[in-house]
Amino acid sequence: MKQKQFAEELQEEFERKLGRFLTADEKALVQWIAERQANDGETQSEMLGAES
């Protein structure tokens, strides 16, 4: 859920800065960025947990 919200916020930010709606390809890129951010966050949490 957090990932979807992050993707929506990122998309809105891009649209504001560009002054137009994003294309389907651009939306897919935003979704990919959100997935990467979520995966990186999980990896970092796992690494921190392993160090404890």
Predicted model as a PDB file, atoms N, CA, C, CB and O in Angstrom, pLDDT in the B-factor column:
MODEL        1                                                                  
ATOM      1  N   MET A   1       0.835  -1.197   0.000  1.00 64.00           N  
ATOM      2  CA  MET A   1       0.000   0.000   0.000  1.00 64.00           C  
ATOM      3  C   MET A   1       0.875   1.255   0.000  1.00 64.00           C  
ATOM      4  CB  MET A   1      -0.947   0.001   1.220  1.00 64.00           C  
ATOM      5  O   MET A   1       0.597   2.224  -0.705  1.00 64.00           O  
ATOM      6  N   LYS A   2       1.919   1.214   0.793  1.00 79.00           N  
ATOM      7  CA  LYS A   2       2.812   2.354   0.853  1.00 79.00           C  
ATOM      8  C   LYS A   2       3.431   2.633  -0.515  1.00 79.00           C  
ATOM      9  CB  LYS A   2       3.904   2.116   1.894  1.00 79.00           C  
ATOM     10  O   LYS A   2       3.616   3.781  -0.917  1.00 79.00           O  
ATOM     11  N   GLN A   3       3.745   1.538  -1.217  1.00 79.00           N  
ATOM     12  CA  GLN A   3       4.345   1.655  -2.536  1.00 79.00           C  
ATOM     13  C   GLN A   3       3.397   2.352  -3.507  1.00 79.00           C  
ATOM     14  CB  GLN A   3       4.731   0.276  -3.068  1.00 79.00           C  
ATOM     15  O   GLN A   3       3.818   3.211  -4.282  1.00 79.00           O  
ATOM     16  N   LYS A   4       2.125   1.983  -3.466  1.00 86.00           N  
ATOM     17  CA  LYS A   4       1.145   2.581  -4.372  1.00 86.00           C  
ATOM     18  C   LYS A   4       0.988   4.074  -4.068  1.00 86.00           C  
ATOM     19  CB  LYS A   4      -0.220   1.857  -4.255  1.00 86.00           C  
ATOM     20  O   LYS A   4       0.920   4.893  -4.984  1.00 86.00           O  
ATOM     21  N   GLN A   5       0.931   4.417  -2.799  1.00 89.00           N  
ATOM     22  CA  GLN A   5       0.799   5.822  -2.413  1.00 89.00           C  
ATOM     23  C   GLN A   5       2.025   6.611  -2.858  1.00 89.00           C  
ATOM     24  CB  GLN A   5       0.604   5.952  -0.888  1.00 89.00           C  
ATOM     25  O   GLN A   5       1.896   7.727  -3.360  1.00 89.00           O  
ATOM     26  N   PHE A   6       3.221   6.033  -2.677  1.00 86.00           N  
ATOM     27  CA  PHE A   6       4.443   6.699  -3.105  1.00 86.00           C  
ATOM     28  C   PHE A   6       4.429   6.918  -4.617  1.00 86.00           C  
ATOM     29  CB  PHE A   6       5.676   5.879  -2.692  1.00 86.00           C  
ATOM     30  O   PHE A   6       4.813   7.985  -5.096  1.00 86.00           O  
ATOM     31  N   ALA A   7       3.988   5.907  -5.367  1.00 89.00           N  
ATOM     32  CA  ALA A   7       3.930   6.015  -6.828  1.00 89.00           C  
ATOM     33  C   ALA A   7       2.967   7.123  -7.248  1.00 89.00           C  
ATOM     34  CB  ALA A   7       3.502   4.672  -7.455  1.00 89.00           C  
ATOM     35  O   ALA A   7       3.267   7.895  -8.159  1.00 89.00           O  
ATOM     36  N   GLU A   8       1.817   7.203  -6.591  1.00 92.00           N  
ATOM     37  CA  GLU A   8       0.833   8.242  -6.924  1.00 92.00           C  
ATOM     38  C   GLU A   8       1.382   9.634  -6.620  1.00 92.00           C  
ATOM     39  CB  GLU A   8      -0.476   8.012  -6.146  1.00 92.00           C  
ATOM     40  O   GLU A   8       1.201  10.562  -7.408  1.00 92.00           O  
ATOM     41  N   GLU A   9       2.053   9.778  -5.479  1.00 92.00           N  
ATOM     42  CA  GLU A   9       2.630  11.075  -5.125  1.00 92.00           C  
ATOM     43  C   GLU A   9       3.735  11.467  -6.101  1.00 92.00           C  
ATOM     44  CB  GLU A   9       3.179  11.045  -3.693  1.00 92.00           C  
ATOM     45  O   GLU A   9       3.838  12.627  -6.498  1.00 92.00           O  
ATOM     46  N   LEU A  10       4.557  10.497  -6.483  1.00 90.00           N  
ATOM     47  CA  LEU A  10       5.628  10.751  -7.430  1.00 90.00           C  
ATOM     48  C   LEU A  10       5.063  11.154  -8.787  1.00 90.00           C  
ATOM     49  CB  LEU A  10       6.522   9.519  -7.570  1.00 90.00           C  
ATOM     50  O   LEU A  10       5.568  12.075  -9.428  1.00 90.00           O  
ATOM     51  N   GLN A  11       4.009  10.458  -9.222  1.00 93.00           N  
ATOM     52  CA  GLN A  11       3.368  10.781 -10.496  1.00 93.00           C  
ATOM     53  C   GLN A  11       2.805  12.201 -10.467  1.00 93.00           C  
ATOM     54  CB  GLN A  11       2.249   9.769 -10.810  1.00 93.00           C  
ATOM     55  O   GLN A  11       2.993  12.962 -11.417  1.00 93.00           O  
ATOM     56  N   GLU A  12       2.124  12.557  -9.395  1.00 95.00           N  
ATOM     57  CA  GLU A  12       1.562  13.905  -9.284  1.00 95.00           C  
ATOM     58  C   GLU A  12       2.659  14.958  -9.313  1.00 95.00           C  
ATOM     59  CB  GLU A  12       0.742  14.041  -7.997  1.00 95.00           C  
ATOM     60  O   GLU A  12       2.495  16.013  -9.927  1.00 95.00           O  
ATOM     61  N   GLU A  13       3.780  14.674  -8.649  1.00 94.00           N  
ATOM     62  CA  GLU A  13       4.895  15.628  -8.630  1.00 94.00           C  
ATOM     63  C   GLU A  13       5.456  15.829 -10.047  1.00 94.00           C  
ATOM     64  CB  GLU A  13       6.014  15.134  -7.672  1.00 94.00           C  
ATOM     65  O   GLU A  13       5.707  16.958 -10.468  1.00 94.00           O  
ATOM     66  N   PHE A  14       5.649  14.721 -10.773  1.00 93.00           N  
ATOM     67  CA  PHE A  14       6.132  14.834 -12.146  1.00 93.00           C  
ATOM     68  C   PHE A  14       5.154  15.629 -13.007  1.00 93.00           C  
ATOM     69  CB  PHE A  14       6.357  13.443 -12.750  1.00 93.00           C  
ATOM     70  O   PHE A  14       5.564  16.486 -13.789  1.00 93.00           O  
ATOM     71  N   GLU A  15       3.871  15.344 -12.864  1.00 96.00           N  
ATOM     72  CA  GLU A  15       2.857  16.037 -13.666  1.00 96.00           C  
ATOM     73  C   GLU A  15       2.850  17.535 -13.374  1.00 96.00           C  
ATOM     74  CB  GLU A  15       1.466  15.444 -13.397  1.00 96.00           C  
ATOM     75  O   GLU A  15       2.719  18.347 -14.290  1.00 96.00           O  
ATOM     76  N   ARG A  16       2.989  17.900 -12.109  1.00 96.00           N  
ATOM     77  CA  ARG A  16       3.046  19.330 -11.759  1.00 96.00           C  
ATOM     78  C   ARG A  16       4.258  19.995 -12.394  1.00 96.00           C  
ATOM     79  CB  ARG A  16       3.088  19.514 -10.230  1.00 96.00           C  
ATOM     80  O   ARG A  16       4.153  21.075 -12.974  1.00 96.00           O  
ATOM     81  N   LYS A  17       5.405  19.343 -12.279  1.00 96.00           N  
ATOM     82  CA  LYS A  17       6.639  19.927 -12.811  1.00 96.00           C  
ATOM     83  C   LYS A  17       6.623  20.010 -14.341  1.00 96.00           C  
ATOM     84  CB  LYS A  17       7.845  19.109 -12.351  1.00 96.00           C  
ATOM     85  O   LYS A  17       7.130  20.968 -14.925  1.00 96.00           O  
ATOM     86  N   LEU A  18       6.035  18.994 -14.980  1.00 94.00           N  
ATOM     87  CA  LEU A  18       5.987  18.983 -16.438  1.00 94.00           C  
ATOM     88  C   LEU A  18       4.835  19.812 -17.000  1.00 94.00           C  
ATOM     89  CB  LEU A  18       5.874  17.566 -16.931  1.00 94.00           C  
ATOM     90  O   LEU A  18       4.876  20.238 -18.154  1.00 94.00           O  
ATOM     91  N   GLY A  19       3.810  20.039 -16.181  1.00 97.00           N  
ATOM     92  CA  GLY A  19       2.652  20.795 -16.631  1.00 97.00           C  
ATOM     93  C   GLY A  19       1.750  20.003 -17.566  1.00 97.00           C  
ATOM     94  O   GLY A  19       1.016  20.584 -18.365  1.00 97.00           O  
ATOM     95  N   ARG A  20       1.804  18.670 -17.470  1.00 97.00           N  
ATOM     96  CA  ARG A  20       0.958  17.814 -18.314  1.00 97.00           C  
ATOM     97  C   ARG A  20       0.808  16.465 -17.632  1.00 97.00           C  
ATOM     98  CB  ARG A  20       1.563  17.647 -19.751  1.00 97.00           C  
ATOM     99  O   ARG A  20       1.517  16.152 -16.676  1.00 97.00           O  
ATOM    100  N   PHE A  21      -0.136  15.663 -18.142  1.00 96.00           N  
ATOM    101  CA  PHE A  21      -0.298  14.310 -17.633  1.00 96.00           C  
ATOM    102  C   PHE A  21       0.805  13.425 -18.191  1.00 96.00           C  
ATOM    103  CB  PHE A  21      -1.689  13.744 -17.997  1.00 96.00           C  
ATOM    104  O   PHE A  21       1.335  13.682 -19.272  1.00 96.00           O  
ATOM    105  N   LEU A  22       1.146  12.384 -17.445  1.00 96.00           N  
ATOM    106  CA  LEU A  22       2.174  11.456 -17.895  1.00 96.00           C  
ATOM    107  C   LEU A  22       1.604  10.463 -18.909  1.00 96.00           C  
ATOM    108  CB  LEU A  22       2.777  10.710 -16.700  1.00 96.00           C  
ATOM    109  O   LEU A  22       0.422  10.122 -18.877  1.00 96.00           O  
ATOM    110  N   THR A  23       2.478  10.012 -19.805  1.00 96.00           N  
ATOM    111  CA  THR A  23       2.086   8.972 -20.761  1.00 96.00           C  
ATOM    112  C   THR A  23       2.088   7.623 -20.042  1.00 96.00           C  
ATOM    113  CB  THR A  23       3.051   8.947 -22.003  1.00 96.00           C  
ATOM    114  O   THR A  23       2.547   7.520 -18.904  1.00 96.00           O  
ATOM    115  N   ALA A  24       1.580   6.609 -20.700  1.00 97.00           N  
ATOM    116  CA  ALA A  24       1.547   5.266 -20.110  1.00 97.00           C  
ATOM    117  C   ALA A  24       2.964   4.775 -19.809  1.00 97.00           C  
ATOM    118  CB  ALA A  24       0.829   4.276 -21.056  1.00 97.00           C  
ATOM    119  O   ALA A  24       3.195   4.151 -18.773  1.00 97.00           O  
ATOM    120  N   ASP A  25       3.900   5.050 -20.697  1.00 97.00           N  
ATOM    121  CA  ASP A  25       5.289   4.640 -20.468  1.00 97.00           C  
ATOM    122  C   ASP A  25       5.884   5.353 -19.262  1.00 97.00           C  
ATOM    123  CB  ASP A  25       6.140   4.919 -21.711  1.00 97.00           C  
ATOM    124  O   ASP A  25       6.599   4.745 -18.466  1.00 97.00           O  
ATOM    125  N   GLU A  26       5.592   6.624 -19.129  1.00 95.00           N  
ATOM    126  CA  GLU A  26       6.099   7.390 -17.990  1.00 95.00           C  
ATOM    127  C   GLU A  26       5.486   6.896 -16.681  1.00 95.00           C  
ATOM    128  CB  GLU A  26       5.806   8.886 -18.178  1.00 95.00           C  
ATOM    129  O   GLU A  26       6.165   6.833 -15.656  1.00 95.00           O  
ATOM    130  N   LYS A  27       4.201   6.546 -16.720  1.00 95.00           N  
ATOM    131  CA  LYS A  27       3.545   6.000 -15.528  1.00 95.00           C  
ATOM    132  C   LYS A  27       4.177   4.670 -15.137  1.00 95.00           C  
ATOM    133  CB  LYS A  27       2.031   5.819 -15.772  1.00 95.00           C  
ATOM    134  O   LYS A  27       4.364   4.399 -13.951  1.00 95.00           O  
ATOM    135  N   ALA A  28       4.506   3.843 -16.119  1.00 95.00           N  
ATOM    136  CA  ALA A  28       5.159   2.564 -15.844  1.00 95.00           C  
ATOM    137  C   ALA A  28       6.530   2.798 -15.208  1.00 95.00           C  
ATOM    138  CB  ALA A  28       5.300   1.733 -17.143  1.00 95.00           C  
ATOM    139  O   ALA A  28       6.930   2.057 -14.310  1.00 95.00           O  
ATOM    140  N   LEU A  29       7.237   3.805 -15.660  1.00 94.00           N  
ATOM    141  CA  LEU A  29       8.530   4.140 -15.087  1.00 94.00           C  
ATOM    142  C   LEU A  29       8.380   4.587 -13.632  1.00 94.00           C  
ATOM    143  CB  LEU A  29       9.211   5.235 -15.914  1.00 94.00           C  
ATOM    144  O   LEU A  29       9.174   4.196 -12.777  1.00 94.00           O  
ATOM    145  N   VAL A  30       7.377   5.394 -13.353  1.00 93.00           N  
ATOM    146  CA  VAL A  30       7.116   5.838 -11.987  1.00 93.00           C  
ATOM    147  C   VAL A  30       6.809   4.633 -11.097  1.00 93.00           C  
ATOM    148  CB  VAL A  30       5.942   6.851 -11.955  1.00 93.00           C  
ATOM    149  O   VAL A  30       7.285   4.564  -9.963  1.00 93.00           O  
ATOM    150  N   GLN A  31       6.025   3.693 -11.598  1.00 93.00           N  
ATOM    151  CA  GLN A  31       5.704   2.481 -10.831  1.00 93.00           C  
ATOM    152  C   GLN A  31       6.967   1.680 -10.559  1.00 93.00           C  
ATOM    153  CB  GLN A  31       4.672   1.611 -11.585  1.00 93.00           C  
ATOM    154  O   GLN A  31       7.147   1.160  -9.457  1.00 93.00           O  
ATOM    155  N   TRP A  32       7.833   1.577 -11.543  1.00 93.00           N  
ATOM    156  CA  TRP A  32       9.089   0.851 -11.381  1.00 93.00           C  
ATOM    157  C   TRP A  32       9.957   1.519 -10.321  1.00 93.00           C  
ATOM    158  CB  TRP A  32       9.845   0.770 -12.718  1.00 93.00           C  
ATOM    159  O   TRP A  32      10.563   0.840  -9.493  1.00 93.00           O  
ATOM    160  N   ILE A  33      10.017   2.855 -10.345  1.00 91.00           N  
ATOM    161  CA  ILE A  33      10.786   3.599  -9.340  1.00 91.00           C  
ATOM    162  C   ILE A  33      10.241   3.310  -7.941  1.00 91.00           C  
ATOM    163  CB  ILE A  33      10.742   5.124  -9.633  1.00 91.00           C  
ATOM    164  O   ILE A  33      11.010   3.085  -7.007  1.00 91.00           O  
ATOM    165  N   ALA A  34       8.921   3.317  -7.799  1.00 90.00           N  
ATOM    166  CA  ALA A  34       8.297   3.046  -6.499  1.00 90.00           C  
ATOM    167  C   ALA A  34       8.624   1.628  -6.026  1.00 90.00           C  
ATOM    168  CB  ALA A  34       6.766   3.239  -6.583  1.00 90.00           C  
ATOM    169  O   ALA A  34       8.896   1.417  -4.845  1.00 90.00           O  
ATOM    170  N   GLU A  35       8.599   0.662  -6.938  1.00 91.00           N  
ATOM    171  CA  GLU A  35       8.932  -0.719  -6.574  1.00 91.00           C  
ATOM    172  C   GLU A  35      10.378  -0.820  -6.109  1.00 91.00           C  
ATOM    173  CB  GLU A  35       8.692  -1.665  -7.762  1.00 91.00           C  
ATOM    174  O   GLU A  35      10.671  -1.498  -5.124  1.00 91.00           O  
ATOM    175  N   ARG A  36      11.273  -0.154  -6.810  1.00 91.00           N  
ATOM    176  CA  ARG A  36      12.688  -0.171  -6.434  1.00 91.00           C  
ATOM    177  C   ARG A  36      12.891   0.453  -5.057  1.00 91.00           C  
ATOM    178  CB  ARG A  36      13.532   0.573  -7.482  1.00 91.00           C  
ATOM    179  O   ARG A  36      13.641  -0.071  -4.233  1.00 91.00           O  
ATOM    180  N   GLN A  37      12.217   1.574  -4.816  1.00 87.00           N  
ATOM    181  CA  GLN A  37      12.325   2.240  -3.511  1.00 87.00           C  
ATOM    182  C   GLN A  37      11.844   1.306  -2.406  1.00 87.00           C  
ATOM    183  CB  GLN A  37      11.509   3.559  -3.495  1.00 87.00           C  
ATOM    184  O   GLN A  37      12.480   1.202  -1.357  1.00 87.00           O  
ATOM    185  N   ALA A  38      10.727   0.629  -2.636  1.00 84.00           N  
ATOM    186  CA  ALA A  38      10.168  -0.291  -1.637  1.00 84.00           C  
ATOM    187  C   ALA A  38      11.127  -1.456  -1.393  1.00 84.00           C  
ATOM    188  CB  ALA A  38       8.785  -0.821  -2.095  1.00 84.00           C  
ATOM    189  O   ALA A  38      11.363  -1.840  -0.247  1.00 84.00           O  
ATOM    190  N   ASN A  39      11.676  -2.014  -2.466  1.00 85.00           N  
ATOM    191  CA  ASN A  39      12.607  -3.138  -2.332  1.00 85.00           C  
ATOM    192  C   ASN A  39      13.889  -2.712  -1.636  1.00 85.00           C  
ATOM    193  CB  ASN A  39      12.932  -3.730  -3.703  1.00 85.00           C  
ATOM    194  O   ASN A  39      14.416  -3.458  -0.810  1.00 85.00           O  
ATOM    195  N   ASP A  40      14.399  -1.534  -1.949  1.00 82.00           N  
ATOM    196  CA  ASP A  40      15.604  -1.033  -1.310  1.00 82.00           C  
ATOM    197  C   ASP A  40      15.363  -0.813   0.177  1.00 82.00           C  
ATOM    198  CB  ASP A  40      16.068   0.266  -1.976  1.00 82.00           C  
ATOM    199  O   ASP A  40      16.238  -1.095   0.996  1.00 82.00           O  
ATOM    200  N   GLY A  41      14.195  -0.317   0.527  1.00 72.00           N  
ATOM    201  CA  GLY A  41      13.854  -0.091   1.934  1.00 72.00           C  
ATOM    202  C   GLY A  41      13.785  -1.395   2.699  1.00 72.00           C  
ATOM    203  O   GLY A  41      14.249  -1.473   3.836  1.00 72.00           O  
ATOM    204  N   GLU A  42      13.203  -2.433   2.083  1.00 66.00           N  
ATOM    205  CA  GLU A  42      13.117  -3.746   2.729  1.00 66.00           C  
ATOM    206  C   GLU A  42      14.506  -4.334   2.907  1.00 66.00           C  
ATOM    207  CB  GLU A  42      12.232  -4.706   1.908  1.00 66.00           C  
ATOM    208  O   GLU A  42      14.800  -4.916   3.951  1.00 66.00           O  
ATOM    209  N   THR A  43      15.360  -4.193   1.911  1.00 62.00           N  
ATOM    210  CA  THR A  43      16.717  -4.725   1.980  1.00 62.00           C  
ATOM    211  C   THR A  43      17.481  -4.033   3.097  1.00 62.00           C  
ATOM    212  CB  THR A  43      17.449  -4.550   0.631  1.00 62.00           C  
ATOM    213  O   THR A  43      18.178  -4.695   3.866  1.00 62.00           O  
ATOM    214  N   GLN A  44      17.367  -2.730   3.199  1.00 63.00           N  
ATOM    215  CA  GLN A  44      18.065  -1.992   4.237  1.00 63.00           C  
ATOM    216  C   GLN A  44      17.570  -2.408   5.618  1.00 63.00           C  
ATOM    217  CB  GLN A  44      17.884  -0.486   4.035  1.00 63.00           C  
ATOM    218  O   GLN A  44      18.367  -2.543   6.547  1.00 63.00           O  
ATOM    219  N   SER A  45      16.271  -2.610   5.760  1.00 61.00           N  
ATOM    220  CA  SER A  45      15.718  -3.051   7.050  1.00 61.00           C  
ATOM    221  C   SER A  45      16.241  -4.415   7.423  1.00 61.00           C  
ATOM    222  CB  SER A  45      14.191  -3.079   7.007  1.00 61.00           C  
ATOM    223  O   SER A  45      16.574  -4.666   8.581  1.00 61.00           O  
ATOM    224  N   GLU A  46      16.316  -5.305   6.437  1.00 62.00           N  
ATOM    225  CA  GLU A  46      16.835  -6.649   6.690  1.00 62.00           C  
ATOM    226  C   GLU A  46      18.303  -6.592   7.104  1.00 62.00           C  
ATOM    227  CB  GLU A  46      16.669  -7.533   5.443  1.00 62.00           C  
ATOM    228  O   GLU A  46      18.723  -7.314   8.008  1.00 62.00           O  
ATOM    229  N   MET A  47      19.076  -5.742   6.449  1.00 58.00           N  
ATOM    230  CA  MET A  47      20.494  -5.628   6.771  1.00 58.00           C  
ATOM    231  C   MET A  47      20.678  -5.059   8.175  1.00 58.00           C  
ATOM    232  CB  MET A  47      21.213  -4.745   5.736  1.00 58.00           C  
ATOM    233  O   MET A  47      21.547  -5.520   8.915  1.00 58.00           O  
ATOM    234  N   LEU A  48      19.888  -4.083   8.545  1.00 66.00           N  
ATOM    235  CA  LEU A  48      19.984  -3.506   9.877  1.00 66.00           C  
ATOM    236  C   LEU A  48      19.600  -4.529  10.942  1.00 66.00           C  
ATOM    237  CB  LEU A  48      19.094  -2.268   9.986  1.00 66.00           C  
ATOM    238  O   LEU A  48      20.208  -4.580  12.011  1.00 66.00           O  
ATOM    239  N   GLY A  49      18.589  -5.344  10.643  1.00 69.00           N  
ATOM    240  CA  GLY A  49      18.155  -6.379  11.566  1.00 69.00           C  
ATOM    241  C   GLY A  49      19.228  -7.445  11.741  1.00 69.00           C  
ATOM    242  O   GLY A  49      19.401  -7.973  12.839  1.00 69.00           O  
ATOM    243  N   ALA A  50      19.935  -7.762  10.693  1.00 66.00           N  
ATOM    244  CA  ALA A  50      20.981  -8.776  10.748  1.00 66.00           C  
ATOM    245  C   ALA A  50      22.183  -8.280  11.544  1.00 66.00           C  
ATOM    246  CB  ALA A  50      21.412  -9.174   9.335  1.00 66.00           C  
ATOM    247  O   ALA A  50      22.881  -9.072  12.176  1.00 66.00           O  
ATOM    248  N   GLU A  51      22.424  -6.978  11.516  1.00 63.00           N  
ATOM    249  CA  GLU A  51      23.567  -6.417  12.236  1.00 63.00           C  
ATOM    250  C   GLU A  51      23.329  -6.363  13.734  1.00 63.00           C  
ATOM    251  CB  GLU A  51      23.879  -5.029  11.722  1.00 63.00           C  
ATOM    252  O   GLU A  51      24.284  -6.344  14.510  1.00 63.00           O  
ATOM    253  N   SER A  52      22.076  -6.339  14.152  1.00 52.00           N  
ATOM    254  CA  SER A  52      21.757  -6.227  15.581  1.00 52.00           C  
ATOM    255  C   SER A  52      22.090  -7.478  16.350  1.00 52.00           C  
ATOM    256  CB  SER A  52      20.303  -5.907  15.767  1.00 52.00           C  
ATOM    257  O   SER A  52      21.877  -7.533  17.561  1.00 52.00           O  
TER     258      SER A  52                                                      
ENDMDL                                                                          
END                                                                             
